[in-house]
Amino acid sequence: MRIGEIKGVGEKTEALFGKLHITTTRELIQFFPRAYDHFEKEITLGEAVSGQLCSIQAVIMSHSFTNKRMKNISVQSFVAVDARGDKFRVTFFNMPYLKNTLKFGVKYVFRGSLQVKGQAYVMDHPKMYSPEEYDTLRDTLQPIYPLTKGLTNTTMRKSVKKALEAEKRFLSEDMLHFCFPAERYQDSYEFAVTQMHFPDTYELLAQARDRLVYQEFFLFLLKMRLLKDTSKQVDNAFPMVETAQVKRLMEQLPYRLTKDQLQVYSEIIADMTGPYAMSRLVQGDVGSGKTILAFLAMLLATTNGYQSAIMAPTEVLATQHFENFCQMNETYQLGLNIRLLTGSVTAKNKKEIYRQIEEGTCQMVVGTHALIQEPVAFQKLALVVTDEQHRFGVKQRMHFSDKGLTPHILVMSATPIPRTLAMILYGDMNLSVIHQMPVGRKPIKNCVVDESFRQNAYQFMKKQIAQGHQVYVICPMVEEGELEGLENVNDYAKKLRGEFPESVRIASLHGKMKPADKNRMMQEFGAGNIDILVSTTVVEVGVNVPNATVMMVENAERFGLAQLHQLRGRVGRGDAQSYCIFMSDAKKKEITDRLKVLEKSNDGFEIAGQDMKRRGPGDLFGFRQSGALYFQLGDIYNDSELLKQAEEDVTKLLSDDPELMRPEHVLLKSYLEQDDQISVDFRSI
């Protein structure tokens, strides 16, 4: 059912839903909340804690209303009195019509953050309810959705309720009802989806989420196993020998490879010269030296008379690889023909690149998913390298196999996944790990701070900029309205311009920008033409900027530890000391303790292990970890036990019914054949 067919959803609202990639009622009910608002019981001023959200029933004092103008904003305020006779001042901004809508002497419930300033209580921009309205909300959990500007939570909630009614039949078709072992989740799919949107209690919400995450992992792993028998090795169709040119390049490099790099390189060489096609995952922190290993492997393929390709998730990263490869090609006079193939390459240039690839005169291709989505015909493609975030796995290899090719596969990941999970997620791949960082790299200095440190942070950033360095600021959202109470890139960049001198060059970057604009912005930052880059997590796979020495992450409590660790890997790339500031207004001790893990360690694998042990806000309300795989709800760190359960159950299911031929598995098999569970997800945040 089209989203526009929901009663109350007109063309304008339908277009707003489209911005969130929601076009049908089925997509809407699978678009889950990011947080839940618990409407607590009303309290008096004497019971309130400064800085915390609370609800206070009070009466507006007559004749206390004032309307002032300060610079470019108007300020409306009045005094309210609670049941015990204590007073507090309520302030709104740019709402001059309030005087005509407020009823003085009448009770309201004011819900917001109460602040104590000296001897006075103040509450800025609270939400106001009549006592009757609040009665219906008290002790309920109301969903908060990721929004786009113009779309409200009220509209989302009403639309979801209608969509749930419209999709009753779909929700009742529970494909896993007969697949789950008896001891697993017996709640129906309909129950779980409904509770995810409108939970009765926190306990039922957690229960529903676990049910859906388990299903997500179960289906993913099942389709992986059905697509390919992971125990089957593929013969090496492109046998190679070590060549003098590769060894000569290693000797000419201005640095020595670390012990870990040499070990991984020897494992790659053994694969490519061995009897079976390579299928290897190389894990290592940002800056640990994975890219040079990829280039050496690609050069080995070239010097054996074959072609190679490297795929990156974004044009920004693809362009960086291309420029780095071209620089090495020129510096060491390798005589290679390296081409860049991305979606923004002109049709004329693409045609020429296709010709060179097909004729075999182009030995190395750097690109995005355009490499597998467009009609590229390789002459002798012997090696495919994929970089960051996305699993180039079974299905993509089958894509090349259909053309008569079985290339070596090398996956490079900066996401530190503990071995136990990596063996589940990448069961058909051999695993290599780079623990060491290059010699001379200074450890990043980290601090976890609250809002009171903000001005100190800005002063520190000014000093770093005065010394000629650059700064990243990470915000969780792109624009206002996506999620309440969080910093967004567009507004934050404007705010910083009011905090810093005009001479400080500030720009913003996010995943909704056109690829050409993102490339241009990162190139400008890399060239030193931007002092502060305000960005979403898209910079995780940004260009290498050795001059950037400060990374400040806003709302740090909303990210997983592994993702924060990857973000700070954007600094510390040069000779200067670098710093990472994690800004958080979280009051709960378990959340601040979780973040302080980052102060104590720069080791990605240790941090990943902590992420598995500590179920922070990411378990229900946080932002999905970026990294190896994209799941709608599941997080491989927070939900590691569910992932292990799903793997055990998939193994048992296929041992009992390898082809899913039993009657109770027919619906499941039909779904797997229709749904593309394993795909490269190249969307950037």
N, C-alpha and C positions, 0 to 999 in steps of 0.2 A: 504494500500500500504506500503510495507516494505521500511524503510528509505534508504536502499542501492539501491533502484530503482530510486532514484532522480539522475538526471544527474549531474555528478561532485562529487558524494559521493561514494568514493571507500571503500574497505574493512577496511582500516586503519581508515578513518573518521567515518565509520559506527560503529566501535568498540568504538571510542571516544564518539559518541552519546549514545551508550549503557551504558557508565559510568554515564550518566545523566538520565538513565532509559527511553530513547527515542528510540523506535524500529520501530515505524510506522509514516507515515506522519500525521496521526490524533493526535498522541501524541505530535508531533513537533509543530503543530499549537496551541496546548493547553499548550505549554511551553512558558509562557509569559516573557517579559523582566523584569529585576529588576530595571532598571533606563533608562533614556533617555538623550542623549547628544544633547544639543541645540547649534548649530553652529551659533555663534553670528557674527555681522558685524565686520570687521577688524577695529582696532583703532591704534593710534600712541602711542609712548612711553609716551608722555606727558599726555595722557588720561588714562593710565593704573594705576591700584591700586595694590600695592605690595601684593603678596600672592594670588591674584585671577587669575583664568583662563582667558586668553585672546588670541586673534588672531592678529598678527602684520605682515603686509606685508613689507618685507625688502629685501635688496640686500646684498649678502655676499661680503665682501671686499676681493679683490684679495690679495693673499700672506699673509692673516691673519691666516691661518690654522696652528695649532700646534698639535703635537701628543706626549704626555708624558706618562711615566709609574710611577705609585704611588703604592707601595706595590704590591698587586696581581691584580691590575686593570690598564687598559690603559685609558687615558683621551684624548679625541679629542675635540678641541674647535676652534672657529673662531669668528670674529666680523661681525655683520650685521648692516646695516644703514636703518632707516625707511624713509618715504617720506619727513619728515621734517629735515632730516640730523642728527637725534639723533642716537647714537650708543648703542648697547648692545652686551654682549658676550653670545654666545650659546655654551653649553657644552654637550657632549655625553660620554658615558662610554662603553668601550669594543666594539667599532665599528671602528676599524682601516681602514676598507675598504672605509670609508666615503670620504676620499680625492679623491678617484678615481671616485666617483659617483656624487659629488657636482659640480655644474657649477657656477664658480665665476663670479660676475657681472650680474647674472640673478636673477629675482625676485622670492621669495618664500613667502608662508604664514606660519609663525611659530606659532604653537598653544600650549600653555603650561602655567605654572605658572611663572609669572614674579616677580623676587625678587629685591629689592633695597638693595645693600650692600655698605654702605658709600655713595659715589657719583656715583657709577656704577650700571648699570642695568644688571642682569644676568637671563638667562633662561636655566634650566637644562632639557635635554632629551625631547625637545618638539616634537610634530608630525609636519611633513613638508608636504606641499601641493604645487602644482603649482597653480597659480592664477585661471586657468581654472577649476582645480579639486575643488577648494574651492567655486567657483561660483555655482557649482551644489549642494553644501552642505549648503550654507549660508541660515540661517533662517529655517532650517529643524530640526526635532527631530529624531535623529537616535537611535534605540534601543540598549541597552546594556544588554546582557544576562548573567546569571550565567553560568560560563564556567568550563571546566576541562582542565588541562594542555594539550596543543597540539591542542586545538580547539579554533579558533579565532572568534571574532564577525563578521568579514567579511564572513566567511564560514556559520555562523549561519544565517545571514541576507539573503544571497543568497539562502540557503536551505529553509528557511521559505517562501520566495516569491514563490518558485517552489511548495512547499507543499500546499500553499493556492490555487494555480491554480489546483492542483491535487485533492483537496478535495472540489471543488465547490458544488457538489451535497450534501455532508454531511452538509456543512455550510448553504445551503438553506433550510434544513429540520429544521425549527424553531419550536420546540415542544411547546414553550410557547406563540407563536403568538396569540393564541385564549384564553390563560389562564390569561394573564395580564389584570388587570382592565384598563379601557380607560385612566385613569390619570397616569398610570405608564409608563414604558419605551417602546416606540414604535419603537426604533431602532431595526433593525434586528440583529440576532445573527451573521450573516456574516459581517455586518457593524462593530459591536462591536469588533469581533476578529481581523479584519483587522486593525482597528484603534489602538488596543492595541499593535500590532506589529509595525505599521508604521503610527503614528498619524499625522494628518495634522496640528493640533494646540493643545495646552495644554487643551483648553476647550473641544474639541472633545475627547481627551484622557480621561479626567475625566468623561465625559459622558459615554464613552464606558466601562470604568472600573466599574462604578456604575451599569450599565446594567448587566454585568457579575457577579458581587458580589451578586446583588439581585437574579439572577437566581440560583446561588449556594446555597444561603440561602433558597430560595423558594423550590428547589428540596429536600434539606436535610430535612426541616421541613415537607414537604408533605409526604415523605416516612416514616418518624417517625410516623406521624399520621395514615397512612394507615396500618402500621405494627401492631399497637396496639392502642386501644381506651384508652387514658390516664386516662379517668375517671373511668375505670373499676378496681376494687380492686381484688386481688387474695387471695383466702383463705390461711391461714397459715397452710401449710402441716407439719410444724415442731414446734408445740407448745412447749414452754419452761416455766420454772419457775426460779426465782432467786435462786442462790446456795451460800452456805456458802464459798466455795472455792474461788469464785470470790471476795466476800467481804473481805475475809482474805488477799488476794493478795493486794487489794487496801490499806488495813491497814499497810501492810508490806513494801510498796514502800518507798524509802528514801526521798520522797517529797510528798507534798499534791497536789492533783489535784486542778486546779484553779476553780473558780466559773463557768466559761464558760464550762470547761471540764465536771464538774459534771452535768451541765444542759444537755449537749449533751449526756452524758452517760445515763441519765434518759430517754431521748427521744429514744435512741437505745433499752434500756431494755423494754420500753413500746411497741415498735414495735414488738420485738421478742417474747414477752409474750402475745401479743394481738391477735385478731381474723384474722388479715390479714398479708400477707407476707410483710416484710420490704422492702422499696425501698427508701433509704435515701442518700442524698448527704451531706457530712460534709466538710465545707470550713474553712480554717484557714491558717495563714501564716506559712512559713517554720519555724519549731522549736516551734510551738504553742502546740504540744502534741497530734497530731492526732493518731500517731502510737500506743500509749499505749491504746487508746480507741479501736482501731481495735483489739489489742491483748485481751483486756478484753471481747469484744464481741465474739471473737473466743473461748476463754476459757469458756464462758457461754454455747456456743454450745457443747463443749467437755463434760462439766460436766452434760449436759442433754442427753448425749449418742449419739451425732451427730458428723459429720465431718465438717471441715471448710477449706477454701482455700483463699489465698491472692495472687492477681496477680499484678505484677509490670511491667512497660514498658521496663525495661532493666535488664540484668543479674546483673549489678552492684548493682542496688537497691534491686533486689530480694535476692542477697547474703547478703546484709546488713541486711535486715529484718530477714533472716534465722539465721544469727549469733546473732542478738539481741534477737530473740525469744528463741534460744537455751540457751543463757546466763541467761535469766529470768527463763527458765525451770530448769536449774541447780541450780541457786541461791536460788530459792524459793521451790525447790524440788517438782515440780508439777507433775512429772512422765509422761510427754507427749511424744509421738512418733511424732516428727516433721521432715518432709522430704523436700528436695529442688529439684524441678523439672524444669530444664531449657534445652535449646537446646544443651548445651555443656556437659550435663551429659552423661556418656558412655552408650551404649546400654545395657550392662550387668546390670548396676545399675538401669537404667530405668525399666528394666523388673522386678527387685525386688521391686522397688517403686510401680509399677503398681499393683503387687500382694498384697502388704500391703494396698494400697488404696482400692482395690476391696474387700478385706477381712474385711476392717474396722479397722485393727490394727493400721493404721496411722491416727491419729486424725486431724492433721494440715498439710496442704501442702502449701509451699511457692514456687511461680514460676513465669514464664513469660507467654506469650501467648501459650506456650507448654501445658498449662493446658486445653485449649479448642481445640487446633489444633491436639493433639495426642490422641490415643485411651485410654483415661483415664476413667475408670468405677468406680465411687464412690459408696460406699454402702449406705451411708446416708449423702449426702452433704446438709447441712442445711444453710450454710452461705458462700457467696462469697464476699470478700472485694477486691476492686481494688484501686490501689494507683497511683496518679499522672497522669496528662496529658490526659488520654484516657477514653473515655466514654464506660463503660461496660453497655450497655443499653438494649433496646428492643430485638435486634436480638440475642445478646449473651444469654439473659435470655430464649429466645425461644429455643436456642440450648440445654440448660439443660432441658427445659420442654419436648422436644422431647424424652428425656430419662426417662420421668415420674417424673422429679424433678421440683420443684418450690422453689428454695432456696431464703433465705433472701438476699437482695443486699445492700451493703454498699460501697459508693464511697467516697474516701478521696481525696480532691483536695487542693493544696497550691495556686492555681490560684484564686485571689480575684475577683470574678465576681459579679458585682452589682445585687441585688435581681431581679430587673426588667428583666435583661437579663437571669439570672439563671432560672427564671420561664418559659422562652421561650425555652431555650436549654434543660432544665431538667424538662419538664412539667409533667412527670410521676413520679417525685421523690419529697419527702418531703425534706426540706432544714434546715440544722443546721449550725450555724456559731460560730467559736471560735475567739473572738476578743482579749482576753487577752493573754499575753505572760507569761511564767513561772516566778515566783518570782526570783529576783537576776540577771536577764538577762540585761546586759548593752546595752543601745541603741548604734547602730552603728554610727560612725561619718563619714559624707559624704562630698565630695567636687567634684565640676564640674570644670575641668581645660582644658586648651588648650595645644598645643605642647610645649609652652615655659616652662611649668612646668615639662616636662618629666624627666630631669636630677634630679630635686628635688624629684620626685616620686621614681626614682631609688635609690637615697640616703636614702630615708625613708624606702624603702623595705630592703636595706642592714642593717639598724639599727634593724629592726624587726627580720630579720634572725639571726643577731648577738645575739639577746636576746632569741633565741631558737624557734622563731615562724616560720610559713610557709605562703606562698603567692600563690594566684591564679592570673593568667593573662588570660583574656578572649579575644579572637579574633573572628571576625565574620566568617572567612573563614578557610578552612582546608589547601589549597595549593594555590600557585600563579596561577593567571589566571582565578579563579572562578568569580571574580568581580573586575574590575579595581579600583586601588586607596585605597583598604582596606587591613588591616593587615591580614596575614594568619598565622596559627599555626606553620607550618613547618619552614618558614623563620624567624618568630619572635623568636622562640626558639634558632635558630642559632645566631640571633642578640644579644639576652640577654647574651649568653655565652661570647660575646666580651665586655659586659658592667660590668659583675660581676666577682669576683675572681674565680679561678678554684675550690676553696673549696665549692662554692655554687652549689648544685646539682639541675640541671634543667632538666625537662622532659616534654613531650607533650602528649596530649590526644585528640582524636576526634572520631566522630561517624563512620568513615570509617575503624577504626581498628577492628580486630577480637575481638569478645566478651571476649575470654580468655585473650587477651592482655590488653583490657580495665580493666577487673577485676584486673589483676595483677598490672597495673599502679595505680589504685585507692587504692588498698591494700597497695602498697608501700608508697603512699602519706599519707594514714591513719596511717601507722606505723611510720611516721616521717623520712622516708628514702629519701624523695624528699623535697627540700626547696622551689622551684618555679615550679608550675604546669601550663604550658601554654595549654590552652584548648579552645574548642568551647563551646557552651552552653550545651553540654552533661553533664557538671557538675551540672546542675540544679537538676538532680536526682542522684547525686553522693553520696558517703559515707559521714557520719558525721565525720568531722575532727575538734574537739574543739580547736586544736592548731593552726589552720589557722586564722590569724588575719587581713590579707590584701587581698582585692579583687580589681584588677585594670581592668577596661573594656575599651578596645580600640574601637574607632569608635562608641562611645556610642550613638551618634545621630541616628545610624542606627537601634536601637532597640526600642521597645515599652516600656513605663514606667513600665507596669506590669511585663514585662519580666526582666527588669533591677532590679526591686524590688525582684523578685525571685532569681536572681543571687546573690545579696548581702546577701541573706539568707544563703548562704554557709559559711559566716563568722559570728562571734558573737555567736558561739555555746558554747564557754567556758567561763572561768572566766575573761580572759584578755580583755582589751579594743580592739575593732576591728574597721577597717577603710575600706571605699570603695571609690575608686578614679575613677571617670568617665571622661575618656580622650576623647575630641572631638575637631575636627578642624572646626566645623561648624561656619560660620560667621553670619548667620541670627539670629536676636534677638529672633524671635519666637521659634527657635529651642533651643537656650541656655536657654530661659525662661522655656521651657517645661522640660528640664533636671534639672533645679534648683528646681523643685517640689520635687525631691529626696533629696535635701539638707535640705528641711524644714520638711519632714515627713518620718517616718518609718512605717506608717499605710498602709497596703496593700489595704484596701478597699477605703481609701481616695485617694490613688494613682490611683486605678482602675477608680474611678469616674473622676479624672482629665484626664485620658487617653480617656475617652468618650467625654470630652469637648474639648480637644485640638487635632485637626487633624494635627499631626506632619508629618515627612517624611514617617511615616509608611503608610500614606493613599495611596501613589502611589509608593514610592521608597524604603521604609524601609523593615526590616525583619519581617516576620510574627510573631506575638506574639505566644509564646508557651503557652500551658495550656490546657484548657478543651477540645478543639476540633481542629482538623486539617482541614483547608480549603485551597484550592488552592490559592485563591486571597483574600477572605474575612478576616477581622479582627473584632472580636466581639466588640472591644472597639471603634476603629476608625469608624466602619461601623454599630454602634448600631442602628441608625435610619433606615437603610436599613433592618436590622434584624427584627425590629419591623414592618416595612411595609410588609415584606414577611410573617410574622406570621399572620397579619391581613388578608392578601389576601388568604393564605392557609385555614384559618378558613372559609372565605366566599365561597371559591371554593367548599370545602367539604360539606358545608351546602346546597349548590345548587345541587351538584352532588356527593354524598357520595362514590359511587363506581366507579366514573370516567367512566360512561357508555355512555355519550354523544359522538356523532361522532367527535366533535372537540377535544375530550380528548383522543382519541384512541392512537395516537402517543405518547402522554405523558405517558399513562399507560404502553404501551409496553416498553418504555425506562426505566421506574422505575422498571419493572419486570426483565429487563436484567441487569441493572446497580446496583452495590452494594454501595448504598449511605451511609449506616451506617455500619461502620466497625471499629474495633480496629486498630489504626495505631501505630505500635510499633517501627517505625523508629526513630532513634536518630540522632540528627544533626551532 
